[in-house]
Amino acid sequence: MYEAPYPPWDFTDKSSFAYETVVKRWPIILTSIIDNVYRYNHELSISASDSGDPAVIEERIAEGKDIISKIGKLKYDMGRDRALEPIPEDGEALVETYNSELDRLTSQGKGTWLTVPWLYSECYLYRILRSYFVQTKHWKSYDPFLSQKQETFQKSSKAIYREAIRYSSELATTMHELQHEKDILASDPENLKVIFEEMIQMCLWGNATDLSMLTHMSHDDIQHLQSVGHDAQAARQKYILRDDQDKVWEHLTSLAGNGGSRVDFVLDNGGFELYTDFVFADFLVTYTPYVSKVVFHPKLIPWFVSDVTPPDFKSTISSLLSPAFFSSQPDLPDAHAHLRAMVSRWASYIESGVFALSVPADTPLGASNPKADFWTSPWPYWNMKELARETWEDLKASGLVILKGDLNFRKLTGDVQWPPSTPFETAVGPLAGSFPILSLRTNKADVVVGVDKELAEKLDKSGEKWRYSGKYALVLFLPKTSGD
C-alpha cells in the first residue's frame, strides 16, 4: 500500500483549520443533530393520539432519546480528547475497515479525538453517527440532515431560478442559432469552449454551499455564495490558483467519435451544487458531440451533512418540477416554461439512462454496493485499485471522472502536509493515470497542491486563510496514461 512522504493533517497545529474543525465545527454539527431528533420526537409526542399505534410511537420516541444520549456522549468525549470507540457491528458496510484502522492508530498512541489524523476522524464521525440510527427499529432510514438539506435547497430557489432562466433560454437559444447539428458544432468547437468555461466556473463555485461549513452563515451569506452569474464568475477567475480548464477542454474534444464518451461525476453536496452538476452534465450531453452518457456517484449513508444520497438525487428532480418550489419567485410564464423544459429533459435522460446513478435509483440509505462503499470509507484514493477494485475498474471505462468538492480533493491527495507547490500528479500517488481526473475544488481544508511556490508563499505571508476560507479554488486535471 502506498504511503505519502509527509504526515497527515491532524489537530496538533492549533492554527490549522483541522483544529478549528474539531473544537468548533463538529460540536455545532452534533448539537444540530440532537436538536433535529429532539424536535422530531416532540412532534411525535404531540400527535401520538392520531398518528397510529401509541405503543409504536412510544417505542420510536424512546429510541430517539437513546440516539440523543449517544450523540451527547460522543460530543462530551470529543471535547475531552477521549478515545474513539469501535463502531459496533450494525449490519452495514465498512465496520471492520474503520475498526482495524482504529486499532492500528491506537497501537501508535493516536486513538483519541485530538491525536487521530483529521481525514480518518471526520469520516469516522459520520460513520459512527450512522451506527446510532441503524441499530434502532424505527430510525434506520432517517437522515438527520435531510431537513437542513431541504431548507437550504429551498433557499437556493432564487439562484436556481435565475441561472435556469439564463441557461435554458439564452444559452439554449444561442446554441440553437449558432449550430443546428452536432457534427457542425464539432467542426468549430471554439463556440462551445466559451460556454464550457462558464460551465466549469459555475460547477466549481456551486460547491460554496457546503452545509458542514455554513455553521455561522446567514441566508443572505448563502445567497451571495450562490451568485454565479457572468460578473461574479469574472471576478472569481483571479481566485482560481491553478486552472487547467484548457487541458480539460482539449481532452474533451478528443472524445469525439463513436457516439461520444461517458463522463462520471463523483458527487459532493446536494441542493444547489447538485443543480449545477446537472446543468454541466446537460451541457455535455445535449450541446456537445463529445459526451453521450453521464454517471453520478452518490454516498450511501448521510455523509458530511450535505452530500448527495440516492434519495436526495431522486427528490431533486421532483422538487425542481414542483411549482411550489419556486412559489416565492416572480411569476414569469416564459421562465417557468424554460425551467420546466430543462428539468423535464433531465428527467427523460434519467429515464433513458443518459443520466444514471452508479447504484440503483431506489437504493435505500445504508445499503451496501461495491461501486459506492469506497466513497464513505476513511481511505485516500491512492489505493483504490487494491481496496475497491470494482470501483476502480468501473471508472477506468470513463472518458472523464469529475471529482467534486473539498473532501474528494482531500482523499485524492491523502490529506497530508504536501508542500503547496507539489504537482497534482505526485500528490495523487498510484491513482495518477488510471483514468482522466478533473478535480473541482474550492479550498476548505489545509491541504493544497498544484500552486506556484511563490504565489503560495505570498498568500501565506498575507495572513489570509486562503487554504480553507472557500474564497480560493483549484481546477486540476490529470490525463489517463496507464493501460492496466
C-alpha positions as CSV (number, residue, x, y, z in Angstrom):
1,M,0.0,0.0,0.0
2,Y,1.2,3.5,-0.9
3,E,2.2,5.9,1.9
4,A,3.0,9.5,1.4
5,P,6.3,11.0,2.3
6,Y,4.6,13.6,4.6
7,P,2.5,13.2,7.7
8,P,-1.3,13.7,7.7
9,W,-3.0,16.8,8.7
10,D,-4.1,16.4,12.3
11,F,-5.2,18.6,15.3
12,T,-1.7,19.3,16.8
13,D,-1.4,22.7,15.0
14,K,-3.9,24.9,16.8
15,S,-3.7,27.5,13.9
16,S,-4.9,24.9,11.4
17,F,-8.4,24.5,10.1
18,A,-8.2,20.9,11.3
19,Y,-8.1,22.1,14.9
20,E,-10.9,24.7,14.4
21,T,-13.0,21.8,13.0
22,V,-12.7,19.5,16.0
23,V,-13.2,22.2,18.6
24,K,-15.8,24.4,16.9
25,R,-17.4,23.0,13.8
26,W,-18.1,19.4,14.9
27,P,-19.7,20.3,18.2
28,I,-22.1,22.6,16.3
29,I,-23.0,19.9,13.8
30,L,-23.6,17.4,16.6
31,T,-25.8,19.8,18.5
32,S,-27.9,20.4,15.4
33,I,-28.5,16.7,15.1
34,I,-29.6,16.5,18.7
35,D,-31.9,19.4,18.1
36,N,-33.3,17.7,15.0
37,V,-34.0,14.4,16.7
38,Y,-35.5,16.2,19.7
39,R,-37.9,18.3,17.5
40,Y,-39.0,15.1,15.7
41,N,-39.6,13.4,19.0
42,H,-41.6,16.3,20.2
43,E,-43.8,16.3,17.0
44,L,-44.4,12.6,17.5
45,S,-45.4,13.1,21.2
46,I,-47.9,15.8,20.5
47,S,-49.5,13.9,17.6
48,A,-49.4,10.5,19.2
49,S,-53.2,10.2,19.6
50,D,-53.9,10.4,15.9
51,S,-50.6,9.1,14.4
52,G,-51.0,5.3,14.6
53,D,-50.2,2.7,17.3
54,P,-49.3,4.6,20.5
55,A,-47.0,1.8,21.6
56,V,-45.0,2.0,18.3
57,I,-44.8,5.8,18.7
58,E,-43.6,5.5,22.3
59,E,-41.0,3.0,21.1
60,R,-39.8,5.3,18.5
61,I,-39.6,8.2,20.9
62,A,-37.6,6.1,23.3
63,E,-35.2,5.2,20.5
64,G,-34.8,8.8,19.7
65,K,-34.0,9.7,23.2
66,D,-31.3,6.9,23.2
67,I,-29.8,8.4,20.0
68,I,-29.7,11.8,21.6
69,S,-27.9,10.3,24.6
70,K,-25.3,8.6,22.4
71,I,-24.6,11.8,20.4
72,G,-24.4,13.8,23.7
73,K,-21.8,11.3,25.0
74,L,-19.9,11.5,21.7
75,K,-19.8,15.3,21.9
76,Y,-18.6,15.1,25.6
77,D,-15.8,12.6,24.7
78,M,-14.7,14.7,21.8
79,G,-14.3,17.8,23.9
80,R,-12.2,15.9,26.4
81,D,-9.9,14.1,24.0
82,R,-11.1,10.7,24.9
83,A,-10.5,7.5,22.9
84,L,-12.6,6.8,19.8
85,E,-14.9,3.8,20.4
86,P,-15.0,0.9,17.9
87,I,-18.0,1.1,15.6
88,P,-20.5,-1.7,16.6
89,E,-21.4,-4.5,14.3
90,D,-24.5,-2.8,12.9
91,G,-25.0,-4.8,9.8
92,E,-23.8,-2.1,7.4
93,A,-20.7,-1.7,5.4
94,L,-17.1,-0.9,6.4
95,V,-17.3,-1.7,10.2
96,E,-14.2,-3.8,10.0
97,T,-12.4,-1.2,7.8
98,Y,-12.9,1.5,10.4
99,N,-12.2,-0.6,13.4
100,S,-9.0,-2.2,12.1
101,E,-7.6,1.2,11.2
102,L,-8.6,2.5,14.7
103,D,-6.8,-0.5,16.2
104,R,-3.7,0.4,14.2
105,L,-3.8,4.1,15.2
106,T,-4.4,3.2,18.9
107,S,-1.4,1.0,18.9
108,Q,0.6,4.0,17.8
109,G,-0.8,6.2,20.6
110,K,-3.1,8.0,18.1
111,G,-6.5,6.8,19.1
112,T,-8.1,9.8,20.8
113,W,-10.0,12.7,19.3
114,L,-7.1,15.1,19.2
115,T,-4.4,12.6,18.1
116,V,-6.1,10.8,15.2
117,P,-5.5,12.0,11.6
118,W,-8.2,14.5,10.5
119,L,-9.3,12.6,7.5
120,Y,-9.9,9.4,9.4
121,S,-11.6,11.0,12.3
122,E,-14.0,13.1,10.2
123,C,-15.1,10.0,8.2
124,Y,-15.3,8.0,11.4
125,L,-17.6,10.7,12.9
126,Y,-20.2,10.3,10.2
127,R,-20.0,6.5,10.2
128,I,-20.4,6.2,14.0
129,L,-23.4,8.6,13.7
130,R,-24.9,6.3,11.1
131,S,-24.5,3.4,13.5
132,Y,-26.6,5.1,16.2
133,F,-29.6,5.3,13.8
134,V,-29.2,1.9,12.1
135,Q,-29.2,0.0,15.4
136,T,-32.7,1.1,16.1
137,K,-36.0,-0.4,14.8
138,H,-37.7,2.8,13.7
139,W,-34.9,5.2,12.7
140,K,-32.9,3.1,10.2
141,S,-34.0,5.2,7.2
142,Y,-33.8,8.5,9.0
143,D,-31.4,11.1,7.5
144,P,-30.7,13.6,10.4
145,F,-29.5,16.2,7.8
146,L,-32.5,15.9,5.5
147,S,-34.5,18.9,6.8
148,Q,-31.4,21.1,6.7
149,K,-30.6,20.0,3.1
150,Q,-34.2,20.6,2.0
151,E,-34.3,24.0,3.7
152,T,-31.1,25.2,2.2
153,F,-32.2,23.9,-1.3
154,Q,-35.4,25.8,-1.0
155,K,-33.5,29.0,-0.1
156,S,-31.4,28.4,-3.2
157,S,-34.6,28.7,-5.4
158,K,-33.7,32.3,-6.3
159,A,-30.2,31.4,-7.5
160,I,-31.5,28.3,-9.3
161,Y,-34.4,30.3,-10.9
162,R,-32.0,33.0,-12.2
163,E,-29.5,30.5,-13.6
164,A,-32.2,28.3,-15.0
165,I,-33.7,31.1,-16.9
166,R,-30.4,32.2,-18.3
167,Y,-29.2,28.8,-19.2
168,S,-32.4,27.4,-20.6
169,S,-33.3,30.4,-22.6
170,E,-30.1,32.4,-23.5
171,L,-27.8,29.5,-23.8
172,A,-30.1,27.1,-25.5
173,T,-31.2,29.8,-27.9
174,T,-27.7,30.8,-28.6
175,M,-26.6,27.3,-29.2
176,H,-29.6,26.7,-31.5
177,E,-28.8,29.7,-33.5
178,L,-25.1,29.0,-33.7
179,Q,-25.4,25.5,-35.0
180,H,-28.2,23.0,-35.6
181,E,-26.2,19.8,-35.8
182,K,-23.6,18.3,-33.5
183,D,-21.3,17.5,-36.4
184,I,-21.2,21.2,-37.4
185,L,-20.5,22.1,-33.7
186,A,-17.6,19.7,-33.7
187,S,-16.1,21.4,-36.7
188,D,-15.9,24.7,-34.8
189,P,-15.6,23.8,-31.1
190,E,-14.4,27.3,-30.1
191,N,-18.1,28.3,-29.8
192,L,-18.6,25.5,-27.3
193,K,-15.4,26.3,-25.4
194,V,-16.7,29.7,-24.4
195,I,-19.7,28.1,-22.8
196,F,-17.7,25.3,-21.4
197,E,-15.5,27.7,-19.4
198,E,-18.6,29.3,-17.9
199,M,-19.9,25.8,-17.0
200,I,-16.7,24.9,-15.3
201,Q,-16.8,28.0,-13.1
202,M,-20.5,27.5,-12.3
203,C,-19.9,23.9,-11.3
204,L,-16.7,24.9,-9.3
205,W,-18.2,27.8,-7.3
206,G,-21.5,26.0,-6.8
207,N,-19.6,24.0,-4.2
208,A,-19.6,27.1,-2.0
209,T,-22.8,26.0,-0.3
210,D,-21.4,23.2,1.8
211,L,-23.7,22.8,4.8
212,S,-20.9,21.4,7.0
213,M,-19.1,24.7,6.5
214,L,-22.1,27.1,6.9
215,T,-22.4,26.8,10.7
216,H,-22.4,30.6,11.2
217,M,-23.7,31.9,7.8
218,S,-27.0,33.7,7.3
219,H,-29.4,33.3,4.5
220,D,-28.0,36.4,2.8
221,D,-24.5,35.0,3.0
222,I,-25.6,31.8,1.3
223,Q,-27.3,33.7,-1.5
224,H,-24.1,35.7,-2.0
225,L,-22.1,32.4,-2.3
226,Q,-24.6,31.2,-4.9
227,S,-24.1,34.2,-7.2
228,V,-22.7,32.5,-10.2
229,G,-23.6,35.0,-12.9
230,H,-21.2,36.4,-15.5
231,D,-19.9,39.2,-13.4
232,A,-19.4,37.1,-10.3
233,Q,-17.6,34.4,-12.3
234,A,-15.3,37.0,-14.0
235,A,-14.4,38.4,-10.6
236,R,-13.7,35.0,-9.2
237,Q,-11.4,33.9,-12.0
238,K,-8.4,35.5,-10.2
239,Y,-9.1,33.3,-7.2
240,I,-8.5,30.1,-9.1
241,L,-4.9,29.4,-8.0
242,R,-4.4,26.6,-10.6
243,D,-6.6,26.5,-13.7
244,D,-6.3,23.5,-16.0
245,Q,-9.5,24.4,-18.0
246,D,-7.7,24.5,-21.3
247,K,-6.3,21.0,-20.7
248,V,-9.7,19.7,-19.8
249,W,-11.3,21.1,-22.9
250,E,-8.5,19.7,-25.1
251,H,-9.2,16.3,-23.6
252,L,-12.9,16.5,-24.0
253,T,-12.6,17.4,-27.7
254,S,-10.5,14.2,-28.1
255,L,-13.5,12.1,-27.0
256,A,-15.5,12.9,-30.2
257,G,-16.4,9.9,-32.3
258,N,-18.1,6.5,-31.6
259,G,-21.2,8.3,-30.4
260,G,-19.5,10.2,-27.6
261,S,-17.9,9.1,-24.4
262,R,-19.0,8.7,-20.8
263,V,-18.3,11.2,-18.0
264,D,-18.6,10.5,-14.3
265,F,-19.4,12.9,-11.5
266,V,-18.2,11.8,-8.1
267,L,-20.8,14.0,-6.3
268,D,-20.3,16.2,-3.3
269,N,-23.1,18.4,-2.0
270,G,-26.8,18.2,-2.9
271,G,-29.1,21.1,-3.4
272,F,-27.7,24.0,-5.3
273,E,-24.4,22.2,-6.1
274,L,-26.2,19.2,-7.5
275,Y,-28.3,21.5,-9.6
276,T,-25.1,23.0,-11.1
277,D,-23.8,19.4,-11.7
278,F,-27.0,18.7,-13.6
279,V,-26.6,21.8,-15.7
280,F,-23.0,21.0,-16.6
281,A,-23.9,17.4,-17.4
282,D,-26.8,18.6,-19.5
283,F,-24.5,20.9,-21.5
284,L,-22.1,18.0,-22.1
285,V,-24.6,15.6,-23.5
286,T,-27.1,18.0,-25.1
287,Y,-24.8,20.5,-26.8
288,T,-21.5,18.8,-27.4
289,P,-20.7,15.8,-29.6
290,Y,-18.1,14.6,-27.0
291,V,-20.3,13.0,-24.3
292,S,-23.2,10.6,-24.6
293,K,-23.7,9.5,-21.0
294,V,-23.2,10.8,-17.5
295,V,-22.9,8.6,-14.4
296,F,-23.4,10.2,-11.0
297,H,-21.8,8.6,-7.9
298,P,-23.6,9.3,-4.6
299,K,-22.9,8.4,-0.9
300,L,-25.0,5.5,0.6
301,I,-25.3,7.0,4.1
302,P,-25.8,10.6,5.4
303,W,-22.4,12.0,4.9
304,F,-20.7,15.3,5.8
305,V,-24.1,16.9,6.3
306,S,-24.9,17.8,2.7
307,D,-23.5,15.1,0.5
308,V,-25.8,13.5,-2.1
309,T,-27.5,10.2,-1.2
310,P,-29.7,8.2,-3.7
311,P,-32.9,9.6,-2.1
312,D,-31.5,13.2,-2.4
313,F,-30.7,12.6,-6.1
314,K,-34.2,11.3,-6.8
315,S,-36.0,14.1,-4.9
316,T,-34.1,16.9,-6.6
317,I,-35.8,16.5,-9.9
318,S,-39.3,16.3,-8.4
319,S,-38.6,19.4,-6.3
320,L,-37.4,21.4,-9.4
321,L,-40.5,20.3,-11.3
322,S,-42.8,21.4,-8.4
323,P,-44.4,24.8,-8.8
324,A,-44.3,25.2,-5.0
325,F,-40.5,25.1,-5.0
326,F,-40.4,28.5,-6.9
327,S,-43.5,30.0,-5.3
328,S,-41.6,32.9,-3.9
329,Q,-40.1,33.8,-7.2
330,P,-41.6,36.2,-9.8
331,D,-44.4,34.8,-11.9
332,L,-42.7,34.7,-15.3
333,P,-44.5,32.3,-17.6
334,D,-41.7,32.0,-20.1
335,A,-39.2,31.5,-17.4
336,H,-41.2,28.7,-15.8
337,A,-41.6,27.1,-19.2
338,H,-37.9,27.3,-19.9
339,L,-37.1,25.8,-16.5
340,R,-39.6,23.0,-16.8
341,A,-38.4,22.1,-20.2
342,M,-34.8,21.9,-19.0
343,V,-35.6,19.8,-15.9
344,S,-38.0,17.6,-17.9
345,R,-35.2,16.9,-20.2
346,W,-33.1,15.8,-17.2
347,A,-35.9,13.5,-16.1
348,S,-36.1,12.0,-19.6
349,Y,-32.3,11.5,-19.5
350,I,-32.7,9.6,-16.2
351,E,-35.5,7.5,-17.7
352,S,-33.4,6.6,-20.8
353,G,-30.1,6.1,-19.0
354,V,-28.3,9.1,-20.4
355,F,-28.1,10.3,-16.8
356,A,-27.6,7.4,-14.4
357,L,-26.6,6.7,-10.8
358,S,-23.8,4.3,-10.2
359,V,-26.2,2.4,-8.0
360,P,-29.9,1.6,-8.5
361,A,-32.0,4.8,-8.1
362,D,-34.2,3.2,-5.4
363,T,-31.2,2.3,-3.2
364,P,-32.1,2.9,0.4
365,L,-29.9,4.6,3.0
366,G,-27.4,2.1,4.4
367,A,-27.4,-0.4,1.5
368,S,-24.1,-1.8,0.5
369,N,-22.8,-1.6,-3.0
370,P,-19.3,-2.4,-4.2
371,K,-19.4,0.6,-6.6
372,A,-20.2,3.1,-3.8
373,D,-19.0,1.8,-0.5
374,F,-15.5,3.1,-1.1
375,W,-16.8,6.7,-1.1
376,T,-17.7,6.5,2.6
377,S,-14.5,4.7,3.7
378,P,-11.7,6.6,5.5
379,W,-9.2,5.7,2.9
380,P,-7.4,8.0,0.5
381,Y,-8.0,7.3,-3.2
382,W,-4.3,6.3,-3.7
383,N,-5.1,2.6,-3.1
384,M,-8.5,2.4,-4.9
385,K,-7.2,-0.4,-7.2
386,E,-6.4,-2.6,-4.2
387,L,-9.1,-1.6,-1.8
388,A,-12.1,-1.0,-4.2
389,R,-11.2,-2.9,-7.4
390,E,-14.8,-2.8,-8.8
391,T,-15.0,1.0,-8.4
392,W,-11.6,1.4,-10.0
393,E,-12.4,-0.9,-12.9
394,D,-15.7,0.9,-13.4
395,L,-14.0,4.4,-13.6
396,K,-11.4,3.1,-16.0
397,A,-14.2,3.0,-18.6
398,S,-14.9,6.7,-18.2
399,G,-13.8,9.4,-20.6
400,L,-13.5,11.8,-17.7
401,V,-14.0,11.5,-13.9
402,I,-15.0,14.8,-12.3
403,L,-14.4,14.7,-8.5
404,K,-16.4,17.5,-6.9
405,G,-15.5,19.4,-3.8
406,D,-13.1,19.5,-0.9
407,L,-13.4,16.0,0.6
408,N,-12.8,14.4,-2.7
409,F,-9.7,16.6,-3.1
410,R,-8.6,15.6,0.4
411,K,-8.9,12.0,-0.4
412,L,-7.2,12.3,-3.8
413,T,-4.2,13.9,-2.1
414,G,-4.4,11.8,1.1
415,D,-4.9,14.9,3.2
416,V,-1.2,15.0,4.1
417,Q,1.0,18.0,4.5
418,W,2.3,18.3,1.0
419,P,4.2,21.5,0.1
420,P,1.6,23.6,-1.8
421,S,3.8,23.5,-5.0
422,T,3.7,19.7,-5.1
423,P,2.5,18.6,-8.6
424,F,-1.1,17.2,-8.6
425,E,0.2,14.1,-10.2
426,T,2.6,13.5,-7.4
427,A,0.0,14.1,-4.7
428,V,-2.4,11.6,-6.3
429,G,0.1,8.8,-6.0
430,P,-0.6,5.5,-7.6
431,L,-4.0,6.6,-8.8
432,A,-2.5,9.0,-11.3
433,G,-3.0,7.8,-14.9
434,S,-5.7,5.2,-14.1
435,F,-8.4,7.4,-15.7
436,P,-8.7,11.0,-16.6
437,I,-9.3,13.1,-13.5
438,L,-10.7,16.6,-13.1
439,S,-10.8,17.9,-9.5
440,L,-13.1,20.9,-9.0
441,R,-12.3,22.2,-5.5
442,T,-13.0,25.3,-3.6
443,N,-10.4,25.4,-0.8
444,K,-11.9,24.4,2.5
445,A,-9.1,22.4,4.2
446,D,-5.4,22.8,4.9
447,V,-4.1,20.5,2.2
448,V,-3.2,22.3,-1.0
449,V,-1.2,21.2,-4.1
450,G,-0.5,22.4,-7.6
451,V,0.1,26.0,-6.6
452,D,3.1,28.1,-7.8
453,K,5.6,28.2,-4.9
454,E,6.0,32.0,-5.0
455,L,2.2,32.5,-5.0
456,A,1.7,30.1,-2.1
457,E,4.4,31.9,-0.1
458,K,2.9,35.3,-0.8
459,L,-0.5,34.1,0.3
460,D,0.9,32.5,3.5
461,K,2.7,35.8,4.4
462,S,-0.5,37.8,3.8
463,G,-2.2,36.1,6.8
464,E,-5.2,35.3,4.7
465,K,-6.9,32.0,5.4
466,W,-6.5,31.1,1.7
467,R,-6.2,27.3,2.3
468,Y,-9.7,26.9,3.8
469,S,-11.8,30.1,3.5
470,G,-13.6,28.9,0.4
471,K,-12.5,32.1,-1.4
472,Y,-9.9,30.4,-3.5
473,A,-10.2,27.3,-5.7
474,L,-8.3,24.8,-7.8
475,V,-9.2,23.3,-11.2
476,L,-6.8,20.4,-11.6
477,F,-6.6,17.8,-14.5
478,L,-4.7,14.6,-15.0
479,P,-4.9,12.5,-18.2
480,K,-5.2,8.8,-18.3
481,T,-1.8,7.2,-19.0
482,S,-1.8,3.6,-17.8
483,G,-3.3,0.8,-19.7
484,D,-3.6,-1.8,-16.9
